[in-house]
């Protein structure tokens, strides 16, 4: 498949963005290709289009499946697996946030909770105890907030995100724009 200039630019940038977020470039580019075209592709088409090794495509597809960002679909009369991603940006956002929270955030909250619950924690300096407890409180609060946000419908979530600046002004009570106090 021949890529248009726009498709090529989108895929290259998505790959760069992915690496900035700690995601393998090929993984991000495959996801970008599937998202941009909005239709299922098989592994051979993906490898040929992106000019990457078939083995790299297979590994990347497995990673995308583990992140629940793509799914396997089949086409009548074709025994090959085809892969598609959601074309709904809100669904993708929610999936990525949910997966990152589960893989990165939740284990940190668990470890902080275990540290605070460990009897040996009492022997730490009061300042160290305060900092760790505050980190745990902060992460618990942020985790609860993110869970609530993920339960919202996409249209409601979009409204909440757009309200951010207005809420900041309301909370400050001064109606002025700028950074929070």
HUGIZI-V729063 format. One record per helix or strand. SS is the DSSP state (A for helix, B for strand). FROM is the first residue (numbers start at 1). TO is the last residue. Records with the same first field share a line. If there is no record, write none. Layout:
# HUGIZI-V729063
SS: FROM-TO, FROM-TO
This chain:
# HUGIZI-V729063
A: 5-20, 25-37, 43-50, 54-66, 89-117, 119-123, 126-151, 154-162, 164-172
B: 41-42, 70-75, 78-85
